[in-house]
């Protein structure tokens, strides 16, 4: 029994990771979290601040894309980056 428990505990845990994308839009910057949750902001900084607020209490990253859909910057978010 003990070997079975040790073997079970040695498997990595699957963790859900949230990815929020920020990309250029004709009206500014679109924040894509999920279908139907796609607000557009006139300034990139406002889009990043919104994404950070939506990332609260989650694990994942914010990806800022350029006009060619290439990743320009990644902002990870998890418990170690969170301030109370």
MARGUZA-524678 format. One record per atom (N, C-alpha, C, CB): residue in one letter; atom name; x negated, y negated, z negated. Coordinates in nm, 3 decimals. Atoms other than C-alpha are relative to their C-alpha. Glycine has a CB too. Example, Ala and Ser with C-alpha at 12.3 -4.5 7.8 and 13.67 -1.06 7.14 Angstrom:
2
rec res:a | atom:N | xx:-0.089 | yy:0.119 | zz:0.000 .
rec res:a | atom:CA | xx:-1.230 | yy:0.450 | zz:-0.780 .
rec res:a | atom:C | xx:-0.090 | yy:-0.120 | zz:0.000 .
rec res:a | atom:CB | xx:0.099 | yy:-0.003 | zz:-0.125 .
rec res:s | atom:N | xx:0.082 | yy:0.119 | zz:0.006 .
rec res:s | atom:CA | xx:-1.367 | yy:0.106 | zz:-0.714 .
rec res:s | atom:C | xx:0.077 | yy:-0.109 | zz:-0.073 .
rec res:s | atom:CB | xx:-0.041 | yy:-0.046 | zz:0.142 .
This chain:
84
rec res:x | atom:N | xx:-0.082 | yy:0.119 | zz:0.000 .
rec res:x | atom:CA | xx:0.000 | yy:0.000 | zz:0.000 .
rec res:x | atom:C | xx:-0.087 | yy:-0.126 | zz:0.000 .
rec res:x | atom:CB | xx:0.094 | yy:0.000 | zz:-0.121 .
rec res:x | atom:N | xx:0.084 | yy:0.119 | zz:0.010 .
rec res:x | atom:CA | xx:-0.275 | yy:-0.246 | zz:-0.089 .
rec res:x | atom:C | xx:-0.065 | yy:-0.033 | zz:0.135 .
rec res:x | atom:CB | xx:-0.107 | yy:0.021 | zz:-0.107 .
rec res:x | atom:N | xx:0.061 | yy:0.025 | zz:-0.131 .
rec res:x | atom:CA | xx:-0.447 | yy:-0.205 | zz:0.252 .
rec res:x | atom:C | xx:0.101 | yy:-0.060 | zz:0.097 .
rec res:x | atom:CB | xx:-0.058 | yy:0.129 | zz:0.058 .
rec res:x | atom:N | xx:-0.105 | yy:0.055 | zz:-0.087 .
rec res:x | atom:CA | xx:-0.117 | yy:-0.274 | zz:0.428 .
rec res:x | atom:C | xx:0.026 | yy:-0.147 | zz:-0.029 .
rec res:x | atom:CB | xx:0.128 | yy:0.080 | zz:-0.015 .
rec res:x | atom:N | xx:-0.023 | yy:0.138 | zz:0.038 .
rec res:x | atom:CA | xx:-0.066 | yy:-0.596 | zz:0.233 .
rec res:x | atom:C | xx:-0.118 | yy:-0.087 | zz:0.043 .
rec res:x | atom:CB | xx:0.022 | yy:-0.011 | zz:-0.153 .
rec res:x | atom:N | xx:0.118 | yy:0.075 | zz:-0.042 .
rec res:x | atom:CA | xx:-0.423 | yy:-0.710 | zz:0.300 .
rec res:x | atom:C | xx:0.001 | yy:-0.021 | zz:0.151 .
rec res:x | atom:CB | xx:-0.128 | yy:0.073 | zz:-0.042 .
rec res:x | atom:N | xx:-0.006 | yy:0.011 | zz:-0.146 .
rec res:x | atom:CA | xx:-0.378 | yy:-0.640 | zz:0.671 .
rec res:x | atom:C | xx:0.106 | yy:-0.102 | zz:0.041 .
rec res:x | atom:CB | xx:0.029 | yy:0.138 | zz:0.064 .
rec res:x | atom:N | xx:-0.108 | yy:0.093 | zz:-0.031 .
rec res:x | atom:CA | xx:-0.048 | yy:-0.832 | zz:0.677 .
rec res:x | atom:C | xx:-0.043 | yy:-0.144 | zz:-0.028 .
rec res:x | atom:CB | xx:0.125 | yy:0.035 | zz:-0.082 .
rec res:x | atom:N | xx:0.043 | yy:0.134 | zz:0.037 .
rec res:x | atom:CA | xx:-0.202 | yy:-1.133 | zz:0.503 .
rec res:x | atom:C | xx:-0.111 | yy:-0.054 | zz:0.088 .
rec res:x | atom:CB | xx:-0.043 | yy:-0.002 | zz:-0.142 .
rec res:x | atom:N | xx:0.111 | yy:0.045 | zz:-0.084 .
rec res:x | atom:CA | xx:-0.493 | yy:-1.145 | zz:0.748 .
rec res:x | atom:C | xx:0.046 | yy:-0.054 | zz:0.135 .
rec res:x | atom:CB | xx:-0.097 | yy:0.113 | zz:0.021 .
rec res:x | atom:N | xx:-0.051 | yy:0.052 | zz:-0.126 .
rec res:x | atom:CA | xx:-0.269 | yy:-1.232 | zz:1.047 .
rec res:x | atom:C | xx:0.025 | yy:-0.150 | zz:-0.013 .
rec res:x | atom:CB | xx:0.130 | yy:0.073 | zz:0.041 .
rec res:x | atom:N | xx:-0.026 | yy:0.144 | zz:0.007 .
rec res:x | atom:CA | xx:-0.254 | yy:-1.603 | zz:1.130 .
rec res:x | atom:C | xx:0.150 | yy:-0.027 | zz:0.003 .
rec res:x | atom:CB | xx:-0.071 | yy:-0.074 | zz:0.115 .
rec res:x | atom:N | xx:-0.141 | yy:0.037 | zz:0.003 .
rec res:x | atom:CA | xx:0.077 | yy:-1.773 | zz:1.061 .
rec res:x | atom:C | xx:0.034 | yy:-0.083 | zz:0.123 .
rec res:x | atom:CB | xx:0.035 | yy:-0.077 | zz:-0.128 .
rec res:x | atom:N | xx:-0.047 | yy:0.080 | zz:-0.111 .
rec res:x | atom:CA | xx:0.272 | yy:-1.911 | zz:1.354 .
rec res:x | atom:C | xx:0.063 | yy:-0.127 | zz:-0.058 .
rec res:x | atom:CB | xx:0.102 | yy:0.079 | zz:0.090 .
rec res:x | atom:N | xx:-0.049 | yy:0.125 | zz:0.050 .
rec res:x | atom:CA | xx:0.342 | yy:-2.278 | zz:1.294 .
rec res:x | atom:C | xx:0.057 | yy:-0.081 | zz:0.117 .
rec res:x | atom:CB | xx:-0.113 | yy:-0.079 | zz:-0.073 .
rec res:x | atom:N | xx:-0.060 | yy:0.083 | zz:-0.103 .
rec res:x | atom:CA | xx:0.578 | yy:-2.496 | zz:1.495 .
rec res:x | atom:C | xx:-0.073 | yy:-0.134 | zz:0.005 .
rec res:x | atom:CB | xx:0.152 | yy:-0.022 | zz:-0.027 .
rec res:x | atom:N | xx:0.071 | yy:0.125 | zz:-0.018 .
rec res:x | atom:CA | xx:0.400 | yy:-2.798 | zz:1.638 .
rec res:x | atom:C | xx:0.084 | yy:-0.093 | zz:0.087 .
rec res:x | atom:CB | xx:-0.141 | yy:0.023 | zz:0.063 .
rec res:x | atom:N | xx:-0.075 | yy:0.100 | zz:-0.074 .
rec res:x | atom:CA | xx:0.577 | yy:-3.113 | zz:1.755 .
rec res:x | atom:C | xx:-0.095 | yy:-0.079 | zz:0.088 .
rec res:x | atom:CB | xx:0.076 | yy:-0.095 | zz:-0.096 .
rec res:x | atom:N | xx:0.078 | yy:0.084 | zz:-0.091 .
rec res:x | atom:CA | xx:0.443 | yy:-3.296 | zz:2.060 .
rec res:x | atom:C | xx:0.092 | yy:-0.113 | zz:0.046 .
rec res:x | atom:CB | xx:-0.055 | yy:0.083 | zz:0.122 .
rec res:x | atom:N | xx:-0.072 | yy:0.118 | zz:-0.045 .
rec res:x | atom:CA | xx:0.563 | yy:-3.649 | zz:2.126 .
rec res:x | atom:C | xx:-0.087 | yy:-0.067 | zz:0.106 .
rec res:x | atom:CB | xx:0.032 | yy:-0.099 | zz:-0.120 .
rec res:x | atom:N | xx:0.076 | yy:0.061 | zz:-0.109 .
rec res:x | atom:CA | xx:0.459 | yy:-3.801 | zz:2.459 .
rec res:x | atom:C | xx:0.043 | yy:-0.144 | zz:0.020 .
rec res:x | atom:CB | xx:0.019 | yy:0.080 | zz:0.130 .
rec res:x | atom:N | xx:-0.024 | yy:0.140 | zz:-0.035 .
rec res:x | atom:CA | xx:0.426 | yy:-4.170 | zz:2.540 .
rec res:x | atom:C | xx:-0.059 | yy:-0.020 | zz:0.138 .
rec res:x | atom:CB | xx:-0.065 | yy:-0.098 | zz:-0.106 .
rec res:x | atom:N | xx:0.048 | yy:0.019 | zz:-0.138 .
rec res:x | atom:CA | xx:0.404 | yy:-4.258 | zz:2.908 .
rec res:x | atom:C | xx:0.053 | yy:-0.130 | zz:0.057 .
rec res:x | atom:CB | xx:0.042 | yy:0.118 | zz:0.089 .
rec res:x | atom:N | xx:-0.047 | yy:0.123 | zz:-0.063 .
rec res:x | atom:CA | xx:0.434 | yy:-4.564 | zz:3.129 .
rec res:x | atom:C | xx:0.138 | yy:0.021 | zz:0.063 .
rec res:x | atom:CB | xx:-0.102 | yy:-0.048 | zz:0.107 .
rec res:x | atom:N | xx:-0.134 | yy:-0.001 | zz:-0.057 .
rec res:x | atom:CA | xx:0.786 | yy:-4.647 | zz:3.246 .
rec res:x | atom:C | xx:0.019 | yy:-0.135 | zz:0.068 .
rec res:x | atom:CB | xx:0.111 | yy:0.026 | zz:-0.110 .
rec res:x | atom:N | xx:-0.017 | yy:0.126 | zz:-0.074 .
rec res:x | atom:CA | xx:0.909 | yy:-4.916 | zz:3.484 .
rec res:x | atom:C | xx:0.042 | yy:-0.117 | zz:-0.091 .
rec res:x | atom:CB | xx:0.103 | yy:0.018 | zz:0.110 .
rec res:x | atom:N | xx:-0.042 | yy:0.104 | zz:0.094 .
rec res:x | atom:CA | xx:1.051 | yy:-5.106 | zz:3.184 .
rec res:x | atom:C | xx:-0.094 | yy:-0.015 | zz:-0.120 .
rec res:x | atom:CB | xx:0.140 | yy:0.029 | zz:-0.050 .
rec res:x | atom:N | xx:0.095 | yy:0.006 | zz:0.112 .
rec res:x | atom:CA | xx:0.754 | yy:-5.050 | zz:2.948 .
rec res:x | atom:C | xx:-0.062 | yy:0.136 | zz:-0.026 .
rec res:x | atom:CB | xx:0.069 | yy:-0.050 | zz:-0.126 .
rec res:x | atom:N | xx:0.058 | yy:-0.128 | zz:0.041 .
rec res:x | atom:CA | xx:0.656 | yy:-4.734 | zz:2.760 .
rec res:x | atom:C | xx:0.110 | yy:0.090 | zz:-0.054 .
rec res:x | atom:CB | xx:-0.110 | yy:-0.020 | zz:-0.107 .
rec res:x | atom:N | xx:-0.102 | yy:-0.095 | zz:0.041 .
rec res:x | atom:CA | xx:0.880 | yy:-4.428 | zz:2.722 .
rec res:x | atom:C | xx:-0.057 | yy:0.099 | zz:-0.100 .
rec res:x | atom:CB | xx:0.057 | yy:0.076 | zz:0.122 .
rec res:x | atom:N | xx:0.038 | yy:-0.098 | zz:0.102 .
rec res:x | atom:CA | xx:0.858 | yy:-4.211 | zz:2.411 .
rec res:x | atom:C | xx:0.090 | yy:0.121 | zz:0.021 .
rec res:x | atom:CB | xx:0.014 | yy:-0.058 | zz:-0.147 .
rec res:x | atom:N | xx:-0.077 | yy:-0.121 | zz:-0.023 .
rec res:x | atom:CA | xx:0.964 | yy:-3.853 | zz:2.488 .
rec res:x | atom:C | xx:-0.022 | yy:0.095 | zz:-0.116 .
rec res:x | atom:CB | xx:-0.039 | yy:0.068 | zz:0.134 .
rec res:x | atom:N | xx:0.005 | yy:-0.095 | zz:0.111 .
rec res:x | atom:CA | xx:1.044 | yy:-3.638 | zz:2.188 .
rec res:x | atom:C | xx:0.076 | yy:0.128 | zz:0.037 .
rec res:x | atom:CB | xx:0.058 | yy:-0.063 | zz:-0.128 .
rec res:x | atom:N | xx:-0.085 | yy:-0.111 | zz:-0.042 .
rec res:x | atom:CA | xx:1.319 | yy:-3.416 | zz:2.330 .
rec res:x | atom:C | xx:0.099 | yy:-0.055 | zz:0.103 .
rec res:x | atom:CB | xx:0.076 | yy:0.067 | zz:-0.123 .
rec res:x | atom:N | xx:-0.100 | yy:0.051 | zz:-0.094 .
rec res:x | atom:CA | xx:1.578 | yy:-3.437 | zz:2.609 .
rec res:x | atom:C | xx:0.108 | yy:-0.080 | zz:-0.075 .
rec res:x | atom:CB | xx:0.064 | yy:0.117 | zz:0.079 .
rec res:x | atom:N | xx:-0.098 | yy:0.087 | zz:0.064 .
rec res:x | atom:CA | xx:1.809 | yy:-3.723 | zz:2.518 .
rec res:x | atom:C | xx:-0.059 | yy:-0.091 | zz:-0.106 .
rec res:x | atom:CB | xx:0.107 | yy:0.083 | zz:-0.061 .
rec res:x | atom:N | xx:0.069 | yy:0.086 | zz:0.098 .
rec res:x | atom:CA | xx:1.556 | yy:-3.874 | zz:2.275 .
rec res:x | atom:C | xx:-0.119 | yy:-0.060 | zz:0.074 .
rec res:x | atom:CB | xx:-0.046 | yy:0.082 | zz:-0.131 .
rec res:x | atom:N | xx:0.102 | yy:0.059 | zz:-0.086 .
rec res:x | atom:CA | xx:1.364 | yy:-4.097 | zz:2.515 .
rec res:x | atom:C | xx:0.009 | yy:-0.152 | zz:0.002 .
rec res:x | atom:CB | xx:0.013 | yy:0.055 | zz:0.142 .
rec res:x | atom:N | xx:-0.008 | yy:0.146 | zz:0.000 .
rec res:x | atom:CA | xx:1.362 | yy:-4.461 | zz:2.403 .
rec res:x | atom:C | xx:-0.116 | yy:-0.063 | zz:0.077 .
rec res:x | atom:CB | xx:0.002 | yy:-0.052 | zz:-0.144 .
rec res:x | atom:N | xx:0.101 | yy:0.075 | zz:-0.075 .
rec res:x | atom:CA | xx:1.170 | yy:-4.718 | zz:2.609 .
rec res:x | atom:C | xx:-0.029 | yy:-0.130 | zz:-0.076 .
rec res:x | atom:CB | xx:0.047 | yy:-0.030 | zz:0.147 .
rec res:x | atom:N | xx:0.044 | yy:0.120 | zz:0.071 .
rec res:x | atom:CA | xx:0.969 | yy:-5.000 | zz:2.448 .
rec res:x | atom:C | xx:-0.080 | yy:-0.088 | zz:0.095 .
rec res:x | atom:CB | xx:-0.084 | yy:0.038 | zz:-0.125 .
rec res:x | atom:N | xx:0.073 | yy:0.089 | zz:-0.090 .
rec res:x | atom:CA | xx:0.827 | yy:-5.309 | zz:2.619 .
rec res:x | atom:C | xx:-0.151 | yy:0.000 | zz:-0.022 .
rec res:x | atom:CB | xx:0.052 | yy:-0.140 | zz:-0.015 .
rec res:x | atom:N | xx:0.142 | yy:0.002 | zz:0.033 .
rec res:x | atom:CA | xx:0.490 | yy:-5.274 | zz:2.444 .
rec res:x | atom:C | xx:-0.046 | yy:0.138 | zz:-0.047 .
rec res:x | atom:CB | xx:-0.030 | yy:-0.106 | zz:-0.107 .
rec res:x | atom:N | xx:0.056 | yy:-0.130 | zz:0.037 .
rec res:x | atom:CA | xx:0.266 | yy:-4.970 | zz:2.398 .
rec res:x | atom:C | xx:-0.009 | yy:0.016 | zz:-0.152 .
rec res:x | atom:CB | xx:-0.138 | yy:0.017 | zz:0.062 .
rec res:x | atom:N | xx:0.014 | yy:-0.008 | zz:0.146 .
rec res:x | atom:CA | xx:0.200 | yy:-5.051 | zz:2.030 .
rec res:x | atom:C | xx:0.133 | yy:0.032 | zz:-0.069 .
rec res:x | atom:CB | xx:-0.056 | yy:-0.131 | zz:-0.055 .
rec res:x | atom:N | xx:-0.133 | yy:-0.028 | zz:0.059 .
rec res:x | atom:CA | xx:0.573 | yy:-5.049 | zz:1.952 .
rec res:x | atom:C | xx:0.039 | yy:0.145 | zz:0.025 .
rec res:x | atom:CB | xx:0.107 | yy:-0.095 | zz:0.059 .
rec res:x | atom:N | xx:-0.029 | yy:-0.141 | zz:-0.031 .
rec res:x | atom:CA | xx:0.608 | yy:-4.710 | zz:2.125 .
rec res:x | atom:C | xx:-0.079 | yy:0.092 | zz:-0.092 .
rec res:x | atom:CB | xx:-0.034 | yy:0.031 | zz:0.148 .
rec res:x | atom:N | xx:0.083 | yy:-0.081 | zz:0.089 .
rec res:x | atom:CA | xx:0.319 | yy:-4.569 | zz:1.920 .
rec res:x | atom:C | xx:0.053 | yy:-0.005 | zz:-0.143 .
rec res:x | atom:CB | xx:-0.148 | yy:-0.049 | zz:0.004 .
rec res:x | atom:N | xx:-0.056 | yy:0.012 | zz:0.135 .
rec res:x | atom:CA | xx:0.466 | yy:-4.704 | zz:1.595 .
rec res:x | atom:C | xx:0.129 | yy:0.080 | zz:-0.015 .
rec res:x | atom:CB | xx:0.027 | yy:-0.147 | zz:-0.034 .
rec res:x | atom:N | xx:-0.123 | yy:-0.078 | zz:0.004 .
rec res:x | atom:CA | xx:0.804 | yy:-4.550 | zz:1.678 .
rec res:x | atom:C | xx:-0.033 | yy:0.150 | zz:-0.007 .
rec res:x | atom:CB | xx:0.088 | yy:-0.030 | zz:0.125 .
rec res:x | atom:N | xx:0.037 | yy:-0.141 | zz:-0.001 .
rec res:x | atom:CA | xx:0.641 | yy:-4.213 | zz:1.756 .
rec res:x | atom:C | xx:-0.058 | yy:0.043 | zz:-0.134 .
rec res:x | atom:CB | xx:-0.102 | yy:0.027 | zz:0.112 .
rec res:x | atom:N | xx:0.055 | yy:-0.032 | zz:0.132 .
rec res:x | atom:CA | xx:0.446 | yy:-4.223 | zz:1.430 .
rec res:x | atom:C | xx:0.111 | yy:0.012 | zz:-0.105 .
rec res:x | atom:CB | xx:-0.100 | yy:-0.108 | zz:-0.043 .
rec res:x | atom:N | xx:-0.109 | yy:-0.009 | zz:0.097 .
rec res:x | atom:CA | xx:0.766 | yy:-4.288 | zz:1.236 .
rec res:x | atom:C | xx:0.083 | yy:0.126 | zz:0.021 .
rec res:x | atom:CB | xx:0.090 | yy:-0.124 | zz:0.009 .
rec res:x | atom:N | xx:-0.075 | yy:-0.123 | zz:-0.030 .
rec res:x | atom:CA | xx:0.939 | yy:-3.995 | zz:1.410 .
rec res:x | atom:C | xx:-0.080 | yy:0.124 | zz:-0.040 .
rec res:x | atom:CB | xx:0.035 | yy:0.006 | zz:0.149 .
rec res:x | atom:N | xx:0.086 | yy:-0.113 | zz:0.033 .
rec res:x | atom:CA | xx:0.641 | yy:-3.770 | zz:1.327 .
rec res:x | atom:C | xx:-0.004 | yy:0.028 | zz:-0.150 .
rec res:x | atom:CB | xx:-0.140 | yy:-0.025 | zz:0.051 .
rec res:x | atom:N | xx:0.002 | yy:-0.013 | zz:0.145 .
rec res:x | atom:CA | xx:0.700 | yy:-3.811 | zz:0.954 .
rec res:x | atom:C | xx:0.038 | yy:0.142 | zz:-0.044 .
rec res:x | atom:CB | xx:0.094 | yy:-0.101 | zz:-0.063 .
rec res:x | atom:N | xx:-0.024 | yy:-0.133 | zz:0.058 .
rec res:x | atom:CA | xx:0.683 | yy:-3.477 | zz:0.765 .
rec res:x | atom:C | xx:0.000 | yy:0.111 | zz:0.104 .
rec res:x | atom:CB | xx:0.132 | yy:0.001 | zz:-0.073 .
rec res:x | atom:N | xx:0.013 | yy:-0.105 | zz:-0.101 .
rec res:x | atom:CA | xx:0.590 | yy:-3.276 | zz:1.074 .
rec res:x | atom:C | xx:-0.148 | yy:0.026 | zz:0.027 .
rec res:x | atom:CB | xx:0.073 | yy:-0.041 | zz:0.131 .
rec res:x | atom:N | xx:0.134 | yy:-0.037 | zz:-0.043 .
rec res:x | atom:CA | xx:0.283 | yy:-3.110 | zz:1.223 .
rec res:x | atom:C | xx:-0.002 | yy:-0.009 | zz:0.152 .
rec res:x | atom:CB | xx:-0.040 | yy:0.143 | zz:-0.050 .
rec res:x | atom:N | xx:0.009 | yy:0.007 | zz:-0.145 .
rec res:x | atom:CA | xx:0.173 | yy:-3.192 | zz:1.576 .
rec res:x | atom:C | xx:-0.089 | yy:-0.114 | zz:0.045 .
rec res:x | atom:CB | xx:0.137 | yy:-0.015 | zz:0.060 .
rec res:x | atom:N | xx:0.081 | yy:0.108 | zz:-0.053 .
rec res:x | atom:CA | xx:0.039 | yy:-3.472 | zz:1.791 .
rec res:x | atom:C | xx:0.083 | yy:-0.090 | zz:0.090 .
rec res:x | atom:CB | xx:-0.119 | yy:0.056 | zz:0.077 .
rec res:x | atom:N | xx:-0.056 | yy:0.097 | zz:-0.092 .
rec res:x | atom:CA | xx:0.130 | yy:-3.782 | zz:1.985 .
rec res:x | atom:C | xx:-0.098 | yy:-0.008 | zz:0.116 .
rec res:x | atom:CB | xx:0.023 | yy:-0.143 | zz:-0.068 .
rec res:x | atom:N | xx:0.085 | yy:0.008 | zz:-0.120 .
rec res:x | atom:CA | xx:-0.004 | yy:-3.778 | zz:2.341 .
rec res:x | atom:C | xx:0.037 | yy:-0.124 | zz:0.078 .
rec res:x | atom:CB | xx:0.015 | yy:0.128 | zz:0.089 .
rec res:x | atom:N | xx:-0.021 | yy:0.119 | zz:-0.080 .
rec res:x | atom:CA | xx:-0.044 | yy:-4.106 | zz:2.523 .
rec res:x | atom:C | xx:-0.053 | yy:0.029 | zz:0.139 .
rec res:x | atom:CB | xx:-0.069 | yy:-0.126 | zz:-0.063 .
rec res:x | atom:N | xx:0.035 | yy:-0.034 | zz:-0.137 .
rec res:x | atom:CA | xx:-0.043 | yy:-4.051 | zz:2.897 .
rec res:x | atom:C | xx:-0.017 | yy:-0.126 | zz:0.084 .
rec res:x | atom:CB | xx:0.107 | yy:0.091 | zz:0.062 .
rec res:x | atom:N | xx:0.013 | yy:0.112 | zz:-0.093 .
rec res:x | atom:CA | xx:-0.154 | yy:-4.278 | zz:3.180 .
rec res:x | atom:C | xx:0.098 | yy:0.019 | zz:0.115 .
rec res:x | atom:CB | xx:-0.147 | yy:-0.012 | zz:0.053 .
rec res:x | atom:N | xx:-0.096 | yy:-0.006 | zz:-0.110 .
rec res:x | atom:CA | xx:0.034 | yy:-4.340 | zz:3.504 .
rec res:x | atom:C | xx:-0.014 | yy:0.125 | zz:0.086 .
rec res:x | atom:CB | xx:-0.015 | yy:-0.123 | zz:0.087 .
rec res:x | atom:N | xx:0.021 | yy:-0.125 | zz:-0.074 .
rec res:x | atom:CA | xx:-0.114 | yy:-4.022 | zz:3.655 .
rec res:x | atom:C | xx:0.032 | yy:0.123 | zz:-0.083 .
rec res:x | atom:CB | xx:-0.143 | yy:0.008 | zz:0.050 .
rec res:x | atom:N | xx:-0.035 | yy:-0.107 | zz:0.094 .
rec res:x | atom:CA | xx:0.017 | yy:-3.809 | zz:3.363 .
rec res:x | atom:C | xx:-0.122 | yy:0.070 | zz:-0.061 .
rec res:x | atom:CB | xx:0.086 | yy:0.103 | zz:0.070 .
rec res:x | atom:N | xx:0.119 | yy:-0.052 | zz:0.068 .
rec res:x | atom:CA | xx:-0.338 | yy:-3.756 | zz:3.235 .
rec res:x | atom:C | xx:0.001 | yy:-0.051 | zz:-0.143 .
rec res:x | atom:CB | xx:-0.131 | yy:-0.042 | zz:0.075 .
rec res:x | atom:N | xx:0.001 | yy:0.039 | zz:0.140 .
rec res:x | atom:CA | xx:-0.387 | yy:-3.765 | zz:2.859 .
rec res:x | atom:C | xx:-0.108 | yy:-0.106 | zz:-0.021 .
rec res:x | atom:CB | xx:-0.026 | yy:0.123 | zz:-0.092 .
rec res:x | atom:N | xx:0.089 | yy:0.113 | zz:0.026 .
rec res:x | atom:CA | xx:-0.541 | yy:-4.100 | zz:2.766 .
rec res:x | atom:C | xx:-0.052 | yy:0.004 | zz:-0.144 .
rec res:x | atom:CB | xx:0.073 | yy:-0.133 | zz:0.026 .
rec res:x | atom:N | xx:0.033 | yy:-0.001 | zz:0.143 .
rec res:x | atom:CA | xx:-0.538 | yy:-4.052 | zz:2.388 .
rec res:x | atom:C | xx:0.091 | yy:0.098 | zz:-0.073 .
rec res:x | atom:CB | xx:0.012 | yy:-0.142 | zz:-0.061 .
rec res:x | atom:N | xx:-0.079 | yy:-0.090 | zz:0.084 .
rec res:x | atom:CA | xx:-0.420 | yy:-3.799 | zz:2.128 .
rec res:x | atom:C | xx:-0.009 | yy:-0.048 | zz:-0.144 .
rec res:x | atom:CB | xx:-0.050 | yy:0.148 | zz:0.013 .
rec res:x | atom:N | xx:-0.006 | yy:0.039 | zz:0.141 .
rec res:x | atom:CA | xx:-0.307 | yy:-3.896 | zz:1.778 .
rec res:x | atom:C | xx:0.059 | yy:0.117 | zz:-0.077 .
rec res:x | atom:CB | xx:0.085 | yy:-0.132 | zz:-0.021 .
rec res:x | atom:N | xx:-0.054 | yy:-0.113 | zz:0.077 .
rec res:x | atom:CA | xx:-0.277 | yy:-3.589 | zz:1.552 .
rec res:x | atom:C | xx:0.075 | yy:-0.049 | zz:-0.123 .
rec res:x | atom:CB | xx:-0.114 | yy:0.095 | zz:-0.043 .
rec res:x | atom:N | xx:-0.068 | yy:0.031 | zz:0.124 .
rec res:x | atom:CA | xx:-0.033 | yy:-3.593 | zz:1.265 .
rec res:x | atom:C | xx:0.027 | yy:0.129 | zz:-0.078 .
rec res:x | atom:CB | xx:0.131 | yy:-0.077 | zz:0.027 .
rec res:x | atom:N | xx:-0.023 | yy:-0.111 | zz:0.092 .
rec res:x | atom:CA | xx:-0.019 | yy:-3.358 | zz:0.968 .
rec res:x | atom:C | xx:-0.012 | yy:-0.054 | zz:-0.142 .
rec res:x | atom:CB | xx:-0.102 | yy:0.118 | zz:0.025 .
rec res:x | atom:N | xx:0.005 | yy:0.045 | zz:0.139 .
rec res:x | atom:CA | xx:-0.034 | yy:-3.369 | zz:0.590 .
rec res:x | atom:C | xx:-0.130 | yy:-0.072 | zz:-0.035 .
rec res:x | atom:CB | xx:0.017 | yy:0.119 | zz:-0.092 .
rec res:x | atom:N | xx:0.126 | yy:0.064 | zz:0.034 .
rec res:x | atom:CA | xx:-0.401 | yy:-3.475 | zz:0.587 .
rec res:x | atom:C | xx:-0.006 | yy:-0.144 | zz:0.052 .
rec res:x | atom:CB | xx:-0.117 | yy:0.081 | zz:0.057 .
rec res:x | atom:N | xx:0.001 | yy:0.136 | zz:-0.057 .
rec res:x | atom:CA | xx:-0.330 | yy:-3.787 | zz:0.799 .
rec res:x | atom:C | xx:0.112 | yy:-0.087 | zz:-0.055 .
rec res:x | atom:CB | xx:0.013 | yy:0.006 | zz:0.152 .
rec res:x | atom:N | xx:-0.118 | yy:0.071 | zz:0.047 .
rec res:x | atom:CA | xx:-0.015 | yy:-3.890 | zz:0.612 .
rec res:x | atom:C | xx:-0.031 | yy:-0.080 | zz:-0.127 .
rec res:x | atom:CB | xx:0.114 | yy:0.100 | zz:-0.027 .
rec res:x | atom:N | xx:0.016 | yy:0.085 | zz:0.118 .
rec res:x | atom:CA | xx:-0.017 | yy:-4.178 | zz:0.364 .
rec res:x | atom:C | xx:0.134 | yy:-0.012 | zz:-0.070 .
rec res:x | atom:CB | xx:-0.055 | yy:-0.140 | zz:0.037 .
rec res:x | atom:N | xx:-0.125 | yy:0.015 | zz:0.077 .
rec res:x | atom:CA | xx:0.238 | yy:-4.204 | zz:0.086 .
rec res:x | atom:C | xx:0.028 | yy:-0.145 | zz:-0.029 .
rec res:x | atom:CB | xx:-0.008 | yy:0.079 | zz:-0.132 .
